[in-house]
Amino acid sequence: MDEDIKKKILALLEQHRIMTIATLRPDGWPQATTVGYVSEGLTLYFLCGIQSQKAANLAQDDRVSLAIDHDTSDIMAITGLSMAGHAQPVLDRAEAQKILNLLPTKYPEQVSLPGPMPTPDEVGIFRVTPTVISVLDYSKGFGHTDLVTC
């Protein structure tokens, strides 16, 4: 992977904290939902309800597509990422606790929560390992993307 592209991907991951992730429902239709995330390198982590449709979808098919972007009033300033990858449940308690500890760092302005952070037993934690990343950067030209395989 080109080092400049990797730096751009890592910067975009660091700048944002929500993504839209699509999973596949049992009937074959994609289901897109918005979730918060944290990342370590190119690996992303997100939480969802243990009994949620998203968790059920991932139990049947771990393939996901996701998008990370932001709104801008300047069309030529559009940047973002889309990824295809696999989402696996985080089963190791130490890794799960590390992710739960990382989440508040994405929200430094959040003074308090309405309740305690969930424990690894109370929430589903998933690790997304990308296989393909598309980096969208209109500053390089209208609709410009760089495609990276991982």
C-alpha positions in Angstrom: 0.0 0.0 0.0 1.3 3.5 -1.0 2.4 5.3 2.2 0.7 8.6 1.3 -2.6 6.8 0.7 -2.2 5.0 4.0 -1.6 8.3 5.8 -4.7 9.7 4.2 -6.8 6.7 5.3 -5.5 6.9 8.9 -6.1 10.6 9.0 -9.7 10.2 7.8 -10.3 7.4 10.3 -8.9 9.6 13.1 -11.0 12.7 12.1 -14.3 10.9 12.2 -16.2 8.9 14.8 -19.3 7.6 13.0 -19.8 5.4 10.0 -22.6 3.8 8.0 -22.2 0.1 7.9 -24.2 -2.3 5.7 -24.7 -5.9 6.6 -26.8 -8.6 4.8 -30.2 -9.5 6.1 -31.3 -13.2 5.9 -33.6 -12.2 3.0 -30.6 -10.9 1.0 -31.4 -7.2 1.3 -28.6 -5.0 2.6 -29.2 -3.2 5.9 -27.4 0.1 6.4 -27.1 1.5 9.9 -25.0 4.3 11.5 -22.7 3.4 14.4 -19.8 4.9 16.3 -16.4 3.4 15.9 -12.8 3.5 17.0 -9.8 2.3 15.0 -6.4 1.0 15.5 -4.5 1.3 12.3 -6.8 0.1 9.5 -8.9 -2.1 11.8 -12.2 -0.6 13.0 -14.3 -1.6 16.0 -18.0 -0.9 16.7 -20.6 -1.9 19.2 -24.1 -3.1 18.7 -26.9 -4.7 20.7 -26.4 -8.4 21.3 -30.0 -9.1 20.1 -29.9 -6.5 17.3 -30.7 -7.3 13.7 -27.1 -6.2 12.8 -25.6 -8.8 15.2 -27.9 -11.5 13.7 -26.9 -10.5 10.2 -23.2 -10.8 11.0 -23.7 -14.2 12.7 -24.9 -15.4 9.3 -22.6 -13.5 7.0 -19.6 -11.5 8.2 -19.2 -9.4 5.0 -19.8 -5.7 5.4 -19.5 -2.5 3.5 -19.1 0.8 5.2 -18.8 4.5 4.5 -17.1 7.3 6.5 -17.6 10.9 5.4 -18.7 14.4 6.4 -20.8 17.2 5.0 -19.2 20.1 3.3 -20.4 23.2 1.5 -17.6 23.0 -1.0 -18.2 20.2 -3.5 -14.5 20.0 -4.3 -13.6 19.4 -0.6 -15.6 16.1 -0.4 -13.4 13.4 1.1 -14.3 10.0 2.6 -13.7 6.3 2.7 -15.7 3.3 1.7 -14.5 -0.2 2.7 -15.5 -3.7 2.1 -14.3 -6.2 4.8 -15.2 -8.8 7.3 -16.7 -8.1 10.8 -15.8 -10.6 13.5 -17.0 -10.6 17.1 -14.4 -9.7 19.6 -14.4 -12.6 22.0 -11.2 -11.9 24.0 -12.2 -10.0 27.1 -9.0 -8.0 27.3 -9.4 -6.8 23.7 -13.1 -6.1 24.3 -12.3 -4.0 27.4 -9.5 -2.2 25.5 -12.1 -1.2 22.9 -14.6 -0.1 25.5 -11.9 2.1 27.1 -11.0 3.6 23.7 -14.6 4.7 22.8 -14.7 7.7 25.2 -11.5 9.1 23.6 -13.5 9.7 20.4 -15.9 11.9 22.4 -13.7 14.2 24.5 -16.5 16.9 24.8 -18.8 14.3 26.5 -18.6 15.1 30.1 -20.8 12.2 31.4 -22.9 9.4 30.2 -26.5 8.8 31.2 -25.4 5.5 32.7 -22.3 3.3 33.0 -20.4 2.1 29.9 -21.6 -1.4 29.0 -19.5 -4.4 29.8 -18.3 -6.9 27.2 -21.1 -9.2 28.4 -23.8 -6.5 27.7 -22.9 -5.5 24.2 -21.7 -6.9 20.9 -18.2 -5.7 19.9 -17.1 -6.3 16.3 -13.7 -6.0 14.6 -13.8 -4.9 11.0 -10.8 -6.0 8.9 -10.9 -4.3 5.5 -10.2 -6.1 2.3 -10.7 -3.2 -0.1 -10.6 0.6 0.7 -11.7 3.3 -1.6 -10.4 6.8 -0.7 -12.6 9.6 -2.1 -10.8 12.9 -2.6 -12.4 15.5 -4.8 -9.5 17.9 -4.3 -7.7 15.6 -6.8 -10.5 15.9 -9.3 -14.3 15.5 -9.4 -15.1 12.0 -8.1 -11.5 11.0 -7.7 -10.9 7.8 -5.8 -7.9 5.7 -5.0 -8.6 2.0 -4.6 -6.5 0.0 -2.2 -6.5 -3.7 -1.5 -5.5 -4.9 1.9 
